Amino acid sequence: MKGKTFYIALGVIAMLLTSGYGYSQQVSAVADREKILLGEQIKLTLRSDNVPGITQWFMVPDSVNHIEVVERSKIDTIAVEGIQRYEQVITLTSFDSGRWQLPALLLTTNKGTLATQPIAIEVLPVDVSQMQDYHDIKEIIEVAPENNWLSLIIIIVLTLLSLGALYYFMRRKRATVISKPMLEGNLTPLQWALRELEKLQQENLSAGQAIKTYYQRLTNISRQYFYLHYSTRHCTKLPANGCCSCNPCLCGKMPRLPFCNCCGWPIR
């Protein structure tokens, strides 16, 4: 009899200890309401009391079972009458009508896992039949286009100015920088070039440090000659015998040359 009483007392003590432990460590998830209209919000409070060694807080997905998270507050620490409490408020909403369930949320500690109870949320559609400011979808109304003549004139003027500026700069870019030499008497471009080459040869600049000056002047003479060749008048009276009628007394049986045998002007 005494042995039976001992085991009964031991069982009662174990039940009290278990009950006390379960009461001292609690987790909960509480919603401020169970029914909402489309787009309305719910405040979900997550709470843990006297739970030591927390390694992972409640994981609430951004979207689960037609329920979406709008905002998450920071986790607050509260000490009330010897209870160490952690608390977080999460704002939820839904845009799908129906009855949806928020699954159980898990709190992980170094000794195990604690779970909350699932929460059912009913989302009701919005009744717009009685709304006075509600307007149904209507057909698209065609609107006649308005002609803004002032803007059109400004665009045309700016376009013309841009084209004029572009034409001016292109013409300016094409302008040659070669100066046209003054030909003495009635010299042809070939006669002028030969005279300049003879002067250059007499200066004896083809040796020593003057070789650079020599080639610079030779290049300038060539460029000016070709400029004169294509910008002055040309002989157009050349017959098959190679002479023109500019100076008949000099005409004779001469081979065809790139320059007129009589007047000395280049043949084109």
TIGULUM-307122 format. One line per 5 residues: their letters; for each residue x negated, y, z of N, C-alpha, C, O, CB. Coordinates in steps of 0.001 Angstrom, whole numbers, plus 500000, padded with zeros to 6 digits. Glycine has a CB too. Layout:
N
a> X/Y/Z/X/Y/Z/X/Y/Z/X/Y/Z/X/Y/Z | ...;
//
This chain:
268
mkgkt> 499163/498791/500000/500000/500000/500000/499132/501253/500000/499380/502232/499296/500945/500009/501223 | 498074/501158/500856/497175/502301/500925/496458/502499/499600/496241/503631/499168/496162/502122/502055 | 496079/501364/498938/495401/501486/497640/496293/502101/496594/495831/502891/495771/494923/500135/497163 | 497603/501742/496609/498544/502307/495653/498718/503791/495867/498782/504555/494905/499882/501612/495750 | 498795/504214/497133/498924/505649/497443/497698/506420/496987/497811/507565/496548/499139/505861/498949;
fyial> 496545/505814/497084/495296/506484/496677/495291/506760/495179/494906/507842/494735/494071/505626/497056 | 495723/505767/494408/495726/505948/492950/496766/506976/492511/496561/507729/491559/495991/504613/492251 | 497898/506985/493238/498915/507992/492904/498397/509395/493184/498600/510302/492377/500208/507740/493698 | 497738/509579/494309/497177/510891/494648/496108/511304/493654/496015/512470/493272/496595/510877/496060 | 495293/510327/493234/494252/510631/492248/494860/511059/490921/494342/511965/490268/493343/509418/492039;
gviam> 495962/510415/490510/496627/510793/489260/497223/512178/489331/497149/512947/488373/497707/509797/488918 | 497829/512502/490497/498409/513847/490647/497326/514905/490562/497509/515944/489928/499165/513972/491985 | 496186/514637/491209/495085/515611/491164/494589/515792/489741/494308/516913/489317/493925/515166/492073 | 494479/514690/488996/494012/514784/487609/494990/515580/486753/494574/516375/485911/493815/513385/487014 | 496284/515371/486963/497288/516117/486214/497228/517603/486528/497364/518445/485640/498677/515580/486516;
lltsg> 497021/517916/487812/496906/519333/488191/495687/519975/487573/495743/521107/487093/496849/519480/489704 | 494561/519234/487586/493342/519793/486989/493518/519999/485492/493115/521025/484943/492140/518874/487256 | 494126/519008/484836/494353/519136/483393/495296/520281/483092/495068/521053/482161/494912/517838/482817 | 496350/520391/483875/497307/521487/483673/496663/522824/483925/496913/523789/483202/498516/521321/484579 | 495836/522888/484945/495160/524156/485245/494178/524542/484158/494060/525715/483806/494436/524068/486577;
ygysq> 493452/523527/483610/492498/523818/482538/493212/524304/481283/492766/525244/480625/491661/522576/482215 | 494365/523629/480950/495099/524044/479764/495693/525429/479933/495834/526161/478954/496194/523048/479447 | 496039/525798/481140/496611/527121/481363/495543/528201/481317/495793/529325/480882/497337/527165/482699 | 494355/527845/481769/493310/528859/481838/492748/529172/480464/492286/530291/480239/492195/528406/482762 | 492770/528222/479535/492275/528448/478190/493458/528385/477225/494065/527332/477027/491177/527405/477810;
qvsav> 493766/529530/476637/494917/529597/475741/494562/530368/474481/493772/531311/474523/496117/530249/476443 | 495151/529961/473352/495082/530710/472094/496496/530869/471584/497348/530006/471792/494173/529992/471032 | 496737/531989/470910/498091/532244/470417/498039/533132/469194/497108/533915/469007/498961/532888/471506 | 499063/532992/468362/499284/533852/467199/500754/534255/467224/501637/533414/467058/498901/533123/465842 | 501013/535554/467433/502377/536048/467625/502674/537115/466589/501906/538064/466436/502573/536609/469057;
adrek> 503814/536965/465855/504265/537963/464886/505319/538844/465526/506126/538371/466326/504821/537291/463609 | 505317/540117/465181/506264/541044/465795/507685/540845/465267/508632/541319/465896/505820/542478/465551 | 507869/540156/464129/509213/539824/463646/509116/538647/462684/508042/538329/462175/509883/541053/462952 | 510236/538019/462449/510278/536816/461633/510928/537048/460273/510775/536220/459375/511013/535730/462365 | 511666/538178/460096/512329/538489/458835/511898/539865/458357/511829/540822/459128/513864/538422/458986;
illge> 511612/539934/457074/511241/541222/456480/511848/541298/455083/512238/540283/454507/509679/541401/456425 | 511923/542529/454541/512296/542722/453153/511036/542679/452292/509916/542745/452797/513057/544060/452962 | 511246/542570/450992/510106/542526/450080/509205/543751/450290/509668/544890/450249/510591/542457/448612 | 507933/543498/450511/506967/544588/450646/506835/545139/452040/505912/545912/452295/507331/545684/449742 | 507720/544779/452967/507566/545245/454345/506406/544508/455029/505912/543500/454523/508884/545039/455139;
qiklt> 505987/545023/456177/504785/544514/456831/505106/543886/458181/506079/544236/458849/503767/545633/457009 | 504236/542934/458552/504341/542227/459832/503020/542390/460569/501950/542316/459966/504690/540708/459627 | 503101/542611/461868/501919/542684/462714/501708/541321/463376/502525/540883/464187/502062/543815/463786 | 500613/540660/463024/500275/539364/463597/499155/539570/464618/498078/540055/464269/499848/538342/462485 | 499407/539204/465875/498427/539371/466951/497787/538023/467254/498473/537071/467627/499091/539966/468230;
lrsdn> 496476/537950/467093/495706/536748/467423/495031/536979/468772/494436/538030/469010/494643/536415/466303 | 495131/535982/469652/494663/536202/471024/494041/534906/471560/494510/533803/471280/495838/536676/471947 | 492969/535082/472338/492364/533954/473067/492076/534419/474493/491541/535506/474708/491041/533443/472355 | 492443/533569/475476/492247/533880/476894/491298/532851/477517/491523/531643/477450/493612/533900/477653 | 490219/533382/478131/489269/532544/478880/488735/531377/478040/488660/530241/478506/489939/531999/480145;
vpgit> 488373/531679/476812/487787/530648/475943/486300/530959/475795/485941/531875/475055/488506/530597/474528 | 485431/530224/476476/483990/530506/476381/483364/529844/475156/483911/528899/474588/483272/530030/477648 | 482221/530360/474772/481442/529748/473695/482119/529757/472346/482064/528755/471632/481120/528358/474051 | 482764/530861/471966/483431/530934/470658/482367/531040/469562/481517/531931/469594/484420/532157/470595 | 482421/530142/468613/481475/530154/467486/482120/530621/466183/481419/531101/465292/480887/528766/467288;
qwfmv> 483425/530492/466056/484123/530931/464842/485507/531424/465197/486322/530678/465740/484211/529788/463807 | 485780/532711/464883/487094/533301/465148/488111/532776/464145/487756/532117/463168/487026/534844/465090 | 489373/533074/464397/490445/532626/463528/490182/533074/462082/489907/534247/461828/491801/533165/464026 | 490268/532137/461156/490077/532429/459739/491443/532582/459071/492171/531605/458896/489242/531309/459047 | 491782/533816/458701/493044/534097/458017/492710/534474/456577/492115/535528/456357/493855/535245/458739;
pdsvn> 493067/533659/455589/492749/533984/454187/493434/535271/453737/494439/535687/454313/493166/532829/453266 | 492877/535895/452699/493482/537117/452170/494867/536853/451588/495729/537731/451616/492580/537734/451105 | 495085/535654/451062/496394/535297/450519/496602/533809/450764/495773/532985/450380/496504/535646/448987 | 497719/533473/451407/498032/532075/451692/499544/531903/451688/500254/532592/452421/497423/531627/453057 | 500033/530991/450871/501449/530617/450860/502368/531839/450705/503308/532020/451480/501799/529866/452145;
hievv> 502081/532677/449688/502881/533865/449357/502774/534960/450421/503547/535917/450388/504341/533473/449179 | 501866/534845/451332/501661/535857/452369/500287/536477/452147/499295/535768/451981/501781/535238/453815 | 500238/537807/452144/499002/538518/451848/498589/539376/453037/499423/539905/453772/499163/539384/450590 | 497273/539498/453200/496716/540332/454266/496551/541753/453749/495956/541980/452696/495355/539769/454770 | 497086/542705/454503/496980/544120/454145/495820/544781/454878/495062/545545/454282/498291/544854/454461;
erski> 495678/544491/456169/494644/545159/456975/494251/544264/458141/495078/543525/458675/495143/546541/457495 | 492992/544336/458528/492485/543601/459698/491864/544616/460660/491049/545450/460266/491428/542495/459278 | 492265/544527/461916/491647/545393/462924/490407/544720/463487/490175/543535/463247/492647/545724/464062 | 489621/545463/464224/488466/544887/464884/488905/544005/466054/490002/544166/466590/487519/545992/465367 | 488047/543088/466435/488343/542199/467562/488034/542949/468856/486895/543352/469093/487514/540863/467472;
dtiav> 489065/543133/469695/488919/543859/470958/488680/542877/472104/489187/541756/472111/490174/544724/471240 | 487899/543335/473057/487645/542559/474278/488374/543225/475442/488178/544410/475711/486106/542450/474572 | 489219/542451/476133/490048/542998/477212/489874/542113/478445/489946/540887/478361/491561/543082/476787 | 489644/542751/479583/489553/542027/480864/490738/542447/481732/490822/543597/482164/488180/542319/481601 | 491655/541506/481984/492871/541795/482754/493009/540739/483851/493226/539563/483558/494146/541814/481826;
egiqr> 492880/541166/485144/493077/540300/486311/492287/539002/486194/492810/537905/486386/494559/539986/486488 | 491014/539168/485873/490138/538006/485803/490262/537188/484532/489634/536134/484427/490401/537134/486953 | 491055/537637/483554/491223/536930/482286/490377/537630/481228/490531/538829/480995/492729/536878/481858 | 489487/536882/480592/488670/537415/479503/489416/537177/478192/489558/536040/477742/487244/536750/479475 | 489885/538257/477595/490761/538129/476428/490113/538787/475203/489542/539874/475280/492148/538767/476714;
yeqvi> 490228/538077/474060/489844/538622/472766/491110/538739/471921/491934/537826/471883/488761/537723/472059 | 491247/539866/471255/492504/540124/470546/492230/540841/469232/491365/541713/469148/493465/540957/471421 | 492987/540455/468209/492892/541081/466882/494287/541175/466288/495101/540262/466433/491939/540275/465936 | 494555/542303/465610/495854/542525/464970/495638/542525/463448/494793/543256/462930/496511/543883/465457 | 496412/541700/462749/496325/541583/461294/497677/541963/460710/498715/541470/461151/495906/540135/460856;
tltsf> 497658/542848/459710/498884/543289/459048/499122/542420/457821/498249/542285/456964/498801/544794/458653 | 500325/541825/457744/500691/540923/456652/501877/541485/455882/502628/542317/456390/501019/539516/457191 | 502032/541020/454655/503192/541370/453836/503419/540265/452825/502611/539344/452706/502995/542740/453124 | 504540/540361/452086/504855/539393/451044/505734/540060/450003/506583/540892/450321/505549/538140/451633 | 505513/539675/448748/506292/540223/447641/507092/539138/446928/507584/539351/445820/505374/540928/446648;
dsgrw> 507222/537974/447566/508016/536878/447023/509098/536516/448040/508809/536194/449192/507118/535638/446687 | 510330/536578/447589/511423/536255/448511/511459/534756/448784/511159/533947/447906/512777/536728/447939 | 511832/534394/450017/511898/532994/450417/511451/532839/451859/511165/533817/452549/511039/532122/449495 | 511397/531590/452298/510946/531289/453653/509559/530663/453542/509385/529578/452985/511955/530333/454405 | 508584/531374/454085/507187/530947/453983/506630/530692/455385/507051/531290/456375/506331/532017/453236;
qlpal> 505675/529786/455416/505097/529405/456701/503607/529731/456716/502851/529342/455825/505328/527902/456981 | 503213/530455/457754/501799/530707/457997/501241/529523/458767/501685/529257/459883/501579/532046/458777 | 500280/528806/458202/499802/527577/458853/499096/527864/460172/498798/529011/460504/498861/526824/457925 | 498837/526794/460910/498130/526917/462184/496726/527458/461952/496049/527080/460995/498069/525558/462911 | 496306/528337/462832/494986/528954/462744/494062/528329/463778/494485/528037/464897/495076/530485/462947;
llttn> 492809/528125/463409/491864/527409/464258/490833/528352/464853/490321/529243/464175/491170/526309/463468 | 490532/528141/466141/489477/528859/466841/488421/527824/467245/488719/526885/467982/490040/529643/468098 | 487210/527997/466769/486152/527014/466994/485239/527469/468127/484787/528614/468154/485337/526788/465704 | 484974/526559/469059/484041/526804/470159/482955/525740/470132/482991/524802/469336/484775/526806/471532 | 481981/525918/471033/480909/524926/471101/481350/523624/471763/480569/522676/471846/479731/525498/471850;
kgtla> 482586/523572/472231/483111/522349/472845/484254/521719/472048/484721/520634/472391/483584/522647/474247 | 484702/522387/470995/485793/521819/470215/486546/522897/469467/486033/523995/469252/486743/521049/471111 | 487767/522575/469070/488595/523460/468263/489955/523623/468910/490552/522640/469350/488740/522923/466832 | 490456/524852/468974/491776/525169/469490/492623/525709/468352/492125/526444/467499/491695/526188/470658 | 493912/525347/468332/494793/525717/467226/496025/526432/467747/496494/526177/468856/495201/524480/466417;
tqpia> 496544/527345/466911/497793/528045/467229/498968/527301/466599/498777/526350/465841/497747/529522/466728 | 500157/527733/466911/501354/527166/466322/501639/527830/464966/501399/529027/464809/502556/527334/467278 | 502145/527074/463990/502531/527697/462715/503648/528716/462927/504429/528613/463872/502982/526623/461699 | 503709/529712/462021/504702/530773/462116/505490/530811/460817/504910/530864/459733/504035/532150/462407 | 506811/530784/460927/507687/530865/459759/508131/532307/459558/508560/532982/460494/508917/529931/459919;
ievlp> 508018/532762/458309/508391/534136/457966/509396/534074/456822/509162/533413/455811/507131/534998/457571 | 510511/534766/456993/511546/534801/455963/511511/536158/455269/511642/537204/455906/512954/534527/456572 | 511330/536117/453945/511245/537336/453140/512546/537471/452362/512898/536596/451571/510005/537307/452172 | 513258/538570/452589/514564/538788/451972/514437/539731/450779/513654/540680/450828/515564/539356/453000 | 515197/539484/449704/515175/540418/448570/515859/541725/448925/516701/541781/449821/515850/539794/447344;
vdvsq> 515488/542763/448215/516061/544084/448459/517344/544231/447655/517350/543962/446454/515054/545205/448095 | 518416/544648/448288/519696/544865/447628/519734/546298/447108/519825/547248/447885/520889/544587/448599 | 519662/546443/445787/519635/547784/445174/520981/548152/444566/521106/549200/443934/518548/547857/444097 | 521960/547328/444742/523267/547614/444123/523941/548834/444731/524712/549519/444059/524185/546412/444259 | 523653/549109/446008/524303/550231/446687/523433/551488/446721/523821/552491/447320/524667/549831/448099;
mqdyh> 522288/551442/446097/521388/552600/446119/521852/553622/445093/522047/553289/443924/519920/552173/445837 | 522029/554866/445529/522509/555910/444633/521405/556400/443693/521687/556810/442567/523064/557078/445440 | 520156/556359/444149/519057/556865/443326/518401/555763/442503/517306/555941/441970/518016/557536/444202 | 519079/554628/442404/518534/553530/441616/518965/553677/440171/520143/553901/439895/518983/552170/442178 | 518028/553554/439250/518303/553691/437824/517803/552445/437101/516669/552004/437289/517636/554974/437245;
dikei> 518665/551903/436285/518305/550707/435537/517366/551071/434384/517227/552244/434038/519570/549999/435005 | 516720/550056/433791/515804/550279/432674/516601/550692/431448/517607/550067/431112/514963/549008/432379 | 516145/551752/430778/516837/552253/429602/515936/552123/428387/514735/551876/428500/517273/553715/429802 | 516555/552299/427207/515803/552221/425966/514862/553415/425828/515065/554467/426434/516755/552151/424770 | 513833/553218/425018/512862/554287/424777/513496/555346/423877/514099/555025/422853/511555/553724/424132;
ievap> 513355/556589/424266/513910/557705/423504/512791/558320/422664/511741/558686/423193/514556/558776/424454 | 513015/558432/421366/512025/559041/420490/512089/560565/420617/513163/561166/420589/512251/558604/419021 | 510931/561155/420754/510834/562610/420897/510124/563157/419672/509073/562652/419276/510078/563012/422212 | 510703/564195/419069/510087/564801/417889/508768/565457/418267/508705/566184/419258/511034/565834/417245 | 507715/565213/417497/506410/565820/417824/506427/567325/417632/507062/567837/416711/505305/565208/416965;
ennwl> 505740/568011/418489/505637/569473/418399/504320/569859/417746/503265/569319/418079/505755/570124/419799 | 504393/570799/416812/503189/571274/416118/502581/572438/416885/503185/573504/417000/503516/571699/414661 | 501405/572225/417396/500681/573277/418098/499743/573956/417105/498600/573540/416918/499890/572705/419323 | 500255/575008/416475/499496/575652/415402/498230/576319/415919/497224/576363/415210/500361/576677/414694 | 498261/576829/417116/497072/577498/417650/495911/576518/417795/494784/576826/417408/497386/578148/419007;
sliii> 496183/575346/418347/495133/574335/418491/494631/573881/417126/493433/573666/416946/495650/573129/419294 | 495546/573732/416156/495141/573302/414822/494232/574338/414162/493243/573980/413522/496373/573048/413948 | 494564/575619/414315/493729/576670/413713/492352/576695/414372/491340/576858/413690/494412/578057/413846 | 492311/576536/415691/491019/576540/416391/490153/575382/415924/488950/575549/415724/491226/576464/417916 | 490752/574210/415750/489992/573041/415289/489445/573268/413883/488298/572921/413604/490875/571779/415315;
ivltl> 490270/573859/412977/489820/574111/411611/488672/575109/411589/487696/574923/410862/490977/574622/410753 | 488788/576173/412388/487727/577193/412426/486431/576598/412953/485364/576839/412390/488152/578391/413300 | 486514/575822/414029/485303/575205/414585/484673/574229/413595/483449/574138/413503/485628/574480/415899 | 485510/573498/412851/484977/572575/411851/484237/573310/410743/483150/572902/410336/486098/571740/411256 | 484834/574401/410257/484180/575188/409201/482872/575797/409691/481879/575810/408963/485116/576297/408705;
lslga> 482869/576303/410927/481633/576878/411466/480548/575810/411607/479376/576066/411330/481901/577541/412830 | 480944/574621/412036/479965/573541/412177/479382/573147/410829/478175/572941/410706/480605/572324/412844 | 480249/573040/409806/479752/572702/408467/478839/573794/407912/477826/573501/407276/480925/572473/407510 | 479207/575061/408158/478350/576154/407696/476990/576151/408370/475969/576365/407717/479027/577479/407938 | 476974/575907/409678/475699/575850/410394/474859/574679/409919/473642/574804/409781/475933/575748/411900;
lyyfm> 475497/573535/409666/474761/572373/409162/474167/572649/407791/473020/572286/407532/475674/571149/409096 | 474930/573287/406906/474427/573618/405573/473262/574607/405648/472286/574481/404908/475554/574198/404709 | 473371/575594/406548/472311/576593/406686/471003/575960/407151/469939/576245/406602/472738/577685/407666 | 471085/575107/408157/469861/574499/408671/469258/573505/407687/468038/573355/407629/470139/573808/409989 | 470106/572821/406909/469559/571908/405900/468861/572675/404794/467807/572253/404319/470665/571033/405310;
rrkra> 469435/573800/404374/468778/574635/403367/467481/575210/403896/466487/575290/403174/469701/575762/402919 | 467491/575610/405149/466290/576172/405753/465198/575122/405893/464013/575423/405754/466613/576773/407113 | 465610/573873/406172/464634/572809/406325/463981/572460/404996/462811/572081/404944/465288/571579/406925 | 464764/572595/403907/464236/572262/402589/463302/573329/402026/462594/573084/401049/465370/572039/401636 | 463300/574514/402643/462484/575621/402114/461008/575237/402132/460514/574725/403136/462712/576921/402938;
tvisk> 460319/575474/401058/458899/575118/400975/458041/576147/401680/458392/577325/401749/458460/574982/399517 | 456924/575698/402196/456002/576584/402909/454785/576906/402062/453874/577601/402512/455565/575952/404227 | 454768/576397/400823/453627/576665/399949/453790/578037/399320/454814/578330/398703/453492/575575/398856 | 452786/578865/399477/452839/580218/398917/452429/580170/397450/451479/579482/397077/451917/581191/399713 | 453142/580892/396648/452857/580919/395229/451737/581914/394944/451881/583100/395240/454119/581275/394429;
pmleg> 450632/581454/394378/449515/582378/394127/449859/583355/393010/450679/583078/392134/448237/581596/393767 | 449213/584486/393073/449400/585503/392046/448463/585194/390886/447244/585199/391060/449141/586935/392611 | 449013/584925/389711/448209/584604/388533/447803/585892/387830/448639/586733/387500/448988/583675/387565 | 446515/586023/387613/445998/587221/386954/446186/587104/385453/445960/586053/384854/444508/587440/387296 | 446594/588184/384880/446778/588202/383443/447883/587264/383009/448979/587263/383571/445494/587840/382750;
nltpl> 447578/586468/382002/448553/585529/381459/448044/584107/381612/448162/583300/380690/448849/585838/379981 | 447472/583793/382783/446912/582472/383015/448025/581442/383163/449076/581723/383740/446018/582477/384259 | 447782/580264/382643/448688/579147/382855/448307/578454/384158/447201/578668/384654/448646/578152/381657 | 449185/577630/384728/448824/576899/385955/447559/576075/385797/446764/575979/386732/449961/575991/386371 | 447354/575466/384604/446153/574661/384395/444906/575535/384393/443885/575177/384979/446253/573880/383081;
qwalr> 444997/576682/383730/443839/577591/383694/443522/578107/385098/442358/578216/385484/444108/578781/382735 | 444557/578417/385840/444318/578902/387217/443664/577819/388069/442735/578106/388824/445644/579356/387874 | 444144/576564/387956/443584/575484/388752/442140/575212/388381/441309/574983/389260/444406/574227/388586 | 441823/575233/387076/440435/574998/386646/439513/576096/387151/438372/575836/387535/440351/574911/385114 | 440017/577322/387148/439193/578430/387636/438916/578292/389130/437797/578530/389585/439879/579771/387350;
elekl> 439955/577901/389901/439780/577731/391336/438836/576567/391651/438046/576650/392591/441132/577505/392007 | 438915/575489/390874/438018/574352/391086/436572/574721/390771/435638/574267/391431/438454/573163/390227 | 436416/575543/389761/435052/575986/389419/434469/576853/390532/433289/576739/390860/435051/576768/388085 | 435305/577726/391115/434843/578535/392235/434465/577658/393421/433455/577901/394082/435916/579543/392644 | 435268/576647/393687/435009/575755/394808/433712/574981/394606/432959/574747/395552/436174/574790/394997;
qqenl> 433460/574584/393356/432238/573836/393084/430995/574713/393237/429939/574242/393661/432289/573242/391679 | 431131/575972/392892/430000/576894/393023/429646/577194/394476/428501/577533/394775/430307/578186/392304 | 430599/577075/395366/430325/577347/396782/429550/576219/397457/429039/576395/398563/431626/577579/397526 | 429457/575066/396804/428647/573952/397299/429041/573582/398741/428210/573609/399649/427146/574314/397231 | 430306/573241/398926/430818/572865/400255/430957/571363/400431/431543/570920/401419/432157/573519/400498;
sagqa> 430446/570577/399520/430640/569131/399559/429588/568389/400362/429508/567164/400281/430659/568596/398178 | 428783/569098/401132/427737/568436/401932/427740/569012/403342/428101/570167/403569/426329/568608/401274 | 427328/568176/404267/427193/568638/405643/428521/568800/406332/429484/568093/406038/426454/569933/405683 | 428561/569751/407262/429759/569966/408054/430869/570674/407283/432010/570721/407744/429417/570755/409276 | 430543/571228/406107/431553/571944/405323/432410/571011/404487/433278/571471/403745/430889/572956/404424;
iktyy> 432176/569673/404597/432937/568737/403776/434425/568799/404101/435265/568625/403218/432418/567316/403973 | 434753/569052/405389/436157/569147/405772/436817/570347/405115/437927/570235/404596/436294/569236/407290 | 436148/571492/405132/436672/572701/404485/436835/572480/402994/437781/572972/402378/435748/573900/404742 | 435893/571727/402416/435941/571444/400983/437207/570684/400608/437896/571052/399656/434709/570647/400558 | 437512/569638/401345/438686/568839/401034/439989/569573/401356/440999/569364/400684/438630/567531/401791;
qrltn> 439974/570430/402379/441167/571221/402668/441493/572166/401516/442645/572265/401093/440979/572015/403962 | 440475/572859/401012/440713/573780/399893/441087/573020/398629/441924/573482/397853/439472/574646/399634 | 440472/571852/398414/440812/571051/397236/442273/570595/397299/442972/570587/396285/439873/569827/397124 | 442727/570216/398495/444127/569814/398656/445070/570978/398405/446109/570810/397768/444361/569250/400054 | 444711/572169/398907/445565/573353/398699/445673/573712/397226/446744/574077/396743/445019/574551/399480;
isrqy> 444541/573603/396510/444574/573920/395074/445489/572940/394344/446264/573345/393478/443142/573879/394466 | 445405/571664/394683/446233/570655/394025/447712/570899/394315/448547/570810/393415/445827/569242/394482 | 448029/571201/395551/449425/571423/395906/449979/572660/395197/451102/572634/394694/449572/571572/397426 | 449206/573729/395156/449681/574945/394497/449794/574758/392989/450662/575338/392337/448749/576111/394806 | 448891/573928/392448/448993/573671/391007/450289/572935/390675/450995/573315/389741/447782/572855/390517;
fylhy> 450604/571894/391427/451823/571145/391146/453075/571993/391402/454098/571830/390737/451867/569874/391997 | 452972/572889/392367/454096/573785/392608/454325/574694/391396/455458/574882/390951/453850/574627/393875 | 453229/575255/390871/453358/576115/389697/453789/575316/388470/454551/575801/387634/452037/576832/389418 | 453302/574114/388380/453623/573277/387231/455119/572993/387124/455657/572944/386018/452858/571973/387314 | 455788/572808/388241/457214/572466/388219/458126/573649/388499/459347/573493/388526/457489/571388/389221;
strhc> 457547/574842/388710/458405/576000/388983/458260/577104/387960/458960/578112/388056/458104/576550/390341 | 457365/576954/386968/457207/577988/385924/457773/577472/384612/458268/576348/384537/455706/578388/385746 | 457697/578315/383564/458271/577937/382270/457411/576863/381607/456224/576738/381908/458400/579173/381345 | 458009/576100/380715/457329/575014/380025/457528/575170/378527/458485/575782/378054/457846/573639/380507 | 456596/574597/377815/456679/574656/376359/457671/573611/375876/457544/572427/376189/455286/574435/375709;
tklpa> 458653/574057/375117/459668/573148/374582/459654/573118/373050/460577/572579/372439/461055/573558/375082 | 458616/573694/372420/458567/573795/370956/457532/572857/370360/457092/573052/369227/458263/575225/370536 | 457143/571843/371115/456052/570980/370675/456542/570021/369591/457445/569225/369850/455468/570193/371868 | 455965/570074/368364/456314/569123/367306/455511/567839/367448/454837/567623/368455/456077/569743/365921 | 455589/567007/366448/454914/565711/366510/453406/565834/366405/452690/564925/366825/455420/564813/365414;
ngccs> 452895/566949/365848/451446/567067/365678/450730/567518/366939/449504/567629/366931/451142/568026/364567 | 451457/567784/368033/450805/568137/369290/450639/569615/369486/450047/570006/370492/449482/567490/369371 | 451129/570502/368578/451024/571948/368738/452413/572552/368688/453331/571981/368098/450114/572569/367649 | 452557/573693/369303/453844/574386/369282/453750/575589/368384/452707/575847/367784/454279/574803/370695 | 454803/576303/368293/454846/577472/367417/454533/578760/368166/454766/579860/367663/456207/577581/366759;
cnpcl> 453988/578603/369408/453671/579821/370164/452550/580593/369493/452564/581824/369499/453279/579477/371610 | 451582/579903/368917/450459/580550/368246/450154/579740/366988/449272/578881/367011/449195/580650/369190 | 450854/579994/365908/450730/579162/364701/449319/579110/364152/448936/578116/363537/451653/579670/363631 | 448538/580156/364360/447205/580165/363774/446290/579129/364387/445265/578788/363797/446590/581519/363919 | 446647/578602/365596/445823/577611/366267/446328/576203/366030/445705/575240/366479/445770/577893/367743;
cgkmp> 447471/576060/365317/448038/574730/365116/447173/573935/364161/446605/574485/363218/449477/574820/364585 | 447075/572661/364405/446299/571784/363551/446622/570356/363898/447514/570063/364693/444795/572053/363690 | 445891/569507/363294/446096/568092/363570/445329/567710/364827/444149/567365/364767/445651/567220/362370 | 446013/567776/365970/445401/567484/367257/446227/566399/367954/447435/566309/367732/445302/568773/368139 | 445598/565583/368785/446351/564522/369477/447356/565120/370476/447210/566248/370946/445375/563563/370215;
rlpfc> 448357/564329/370769/449388/564779/371710/448813/564782/373114/448329/563749/373577/450651/563875/371638 | 448853/565927/373811/448279/566106/375138/449382/566463/376130/450460/566881/375707/447184/567200/375120 | 449148/566311/377448/450149/566711/378428/450342/568200/378522/451295/568664/379148/449785/566190/379757 | 449445/568970/377903/449586/570423/377866/449555/570877/376414/448903/570269/375566/448464/571122/378692 | 450262/571935/376158/450339/572447/374799/448957/572916/374348/448272/573634/375076/451367/573599/374705;
nccgw> 448549/572504/373138/447242/572890/372635/447168/574354/372262/446075/574905/372136/446884/572055/371453 | 448309/574991/372083/448319/576388/371637/448474/577355/372806/447636/578233/373009/449443/576612/370630 | 449575/577184/373589/449848/578153/374647/449302/577730/375999/449191/578561/376900/451324/578381/374757 | 448959/576459/376164/448372/576004/377425/449379/575682/378520/448984/575287/379617/447441/577035/377926 | 450670/575841/378248/451685/575544/379256/451948/574034/379285/451852/573375/378250/453002/576329/378965;
pir> 452276/573484/380452/452497/572038/380543/453711/571609/379726/454685/572350/379592/452676/571619/382003 | 453631/570396/379184/454686/569864/378343/455681/569115/379223/455268/568336/380082/454106/568937/377238 | 456952/569327/379037/457986/568602/379800/458889/567899/378795/459838/567221/379187/458821/569577/380736;
//
